[in-house]
Amino acid sequence: LDSKDSSYGRTPLSWATGSGHEAVVKLLLATNRVDPDSKDSSYGQTPLSWAAENGCKEVVKLLLTIDRVDPDSKDSEYGRTPLSWAAGSGHEAVVKLLLATDGVDPDSKDSSYGQTPLSWAARYGDEAVVKMLLTTDRVDPNSKANNGLTPL
């Protein structure tokens, strides 16, 4: 149940979470034979990261109830967190869930570009997500990316 495919190194749980198949995710988790925080071997993303990137709110909510899931895990390809992926993809409901979760750093910079979730949301023009991130007192709107640019 926890074997990884040969193409991307993703488990069945990783594929199900990234596709928003909540019922399948529940079935897999109920077996207690899957690692809910397993990173794939191509990008190093966790099931939570895939669900967040694809806007799968109910799956994100479910995964956040599991103690073994790191809500701020960085992928190995870009160093982005689930919040960074959700913000950059414009998934307002997922961003809201993650911001309300202990252990999530809303100002975390990725390792590839030095961009924060606010940077990614601003880059793709998602006004609602930008506003949401700016309302937290833990985001620096003047934080500079590796290229010297700020989110705003």
KANOR-V735371 format. One record per residue. N is the residue number from 1. RES is the residue in one letter. SS is DSSP state (H for helix, E for strand, L for the rest). OMEGA is omega as a letter, one per 20 degrees, with the letter a starting at -180 (999 if undefined). NEAR is the number of other ideal C-beta (glycine too) atoms within 12 Angstrom. Layout:
# KANOR-V735371
N_RES_SS_OMEGA_NEAR / N_RES_SS_OMEGA_NEAR
This chain:
# KANOR-V735371
1_L_L_a_20 / 2_D_L_a_22 / 3_S_L_a_17 / 4_K_L_r_21 / 5_D_L_a_16 / 6_S_L_a_10 / 7_S_L_a_11 / 8_Y_L_a_19 / 9_G_L_a_21 / 10_R_L_r_29 / 11_T_L_r_32 / 12_P_H_r_27 / 13_L_H_r_41 / 14_S_H_r_45 / 15_W_H_a_30 / 16_A_H_a_30 / 17_T_H_a_46 / 18_G_H_r_34 / 19_S_L_r_22 / 20_G_L_a_27 / 21_H_L_a_25 / 22_E_H_a_21 / 23_A_H_r_16 / 24_V_H_r_26 / 25_V_H_r_36 / 26_K_H_r_22 / 27_L_H_a_18 / 28_L_H_r_30 / 29_L_H_a_31 / 30_A_H_r_16 / 31_T_L_a_16 / 32_N_L_r_13 / 33_R_L_r_16 / 34_V_L_r_30 / 35_D_L_a_26 / 36_P_L_a_38 / 37_D_L_a_30 / 38_S_L_r_33 / 39_K_L_r_29 / 40_D_L_a_32 / 41_S_L_r_20 / 42_S_L_a_18 / 43_Y_L_a_25 / 44_G_L_r_25 / 45_Q_L_r_38 / 46_T_L_r_39 / 47_P_H_r_47 / 48_L_H_r_47 / 49_S_H_r_46 / 50_W_H_r_43 / 51_A_H_r_42 / 52_A_H_a_49 / 53_E_H_a_37 / 54_N_L_r_30 / 55_G_L_a_31 / 56_C_L_a_36 / 57_K_H_a_24 / 58_E_H_r_22 / 59_V_H_r_43 / 60_V_H_r_42 / 61_K_H_r_27 / 62_L_H_a_30 / 63_L_H_a_43 / 64_L_L_r_36 / 65_T_L_a_19 / 66_I_L_a_28 / 67_D_L_a_12 / 68_R_L_a_19 / 69_V_L_r_35 / 70_D_L_a_28 / 71_P_L_a_37 / 72_D_L_a_30 / 73_S_L_r_35 / 74_K_L_r_29 / 75_D_L_a_32 / 76_S_L_a_20 / 77_E_L_a_21 / 78_Y_L_a_24 / 79_G_L_a_25 / 80_R_L_r_38 / 81_T_L_r_41 / 82_P_H_r_49 / 83_L_H_r_48 / 84_S_H_r_45 / 85_W_H_a_43 / 86_A_H_a_43 / 87_A_H_a_49 / 88_G_H_r_37 / 89_S_L_r_30 / 90_G_L_a_27 / 91_H_L_a_35 / 92_E_H_a_24 / 93_A_H_r_25 / 94_V_H_r_44 / 95_V_H_r_42 / 96_K_H_r_28 / 97_L_H_a_31 / 98_L_H_r_43 / 99_L_H_a_38 / 100_A_L_a_19 / 101_T_L_r_28 / 102_D_L_r_12 / 103_G_L_r_20 / 104_V_L_r_35 / 105_D_L_a_30 / 106_P_L_a_39 / 107_D_L_a_29 / 108_S_L_r_35 / 109_K_L_r_29 / 110_D_L_a_32 / 111_S_L_a_19 / 112_S_L_a_20 / 113_Y_L_a_24 / 114_G_L_a_24 / 115_Q_L_r_34 / 116_T_L_r_41 / 117_P_H_r_47 / 118_L_H_r_42 / 119_S_H_a_39 / 120_W_H_r_38 / 121_A_H_r_37 / 122_A_H_a_29 / 123_R_H_a_26 / 124_Y_L_r_23 / 125_G_L_a_14 / 126_D_L_a_28 / 127_E_H_a_15 / 128_A_H_r_20 / 129_V_H_r_40 / 130_V_H_r_29 / 131_K_H_a_20 / 132_M_H_a_29 / 133_L_H_a_40 / 134_L_H_a_28 / 135_T_L_r_17 / 136_T_L_r_26 / 137_D_L_a_11 / 138_R_L_a_19 / 139_V_L_r_33 / 140_D_L_a_23 / 141_P_L_r_24 / 142_N_L_r_16 / 143_S_L_a_28 / 144_K_E_r_19 / 145_A_L_a_24 / 146_N_L_r_16 / 147_N_L_r_13 / 148_G_L_a_11 / 149_L_L_r_18 / 150_T_E_r_19 / 151_P_L_a_34 / 152_L_L_999_21
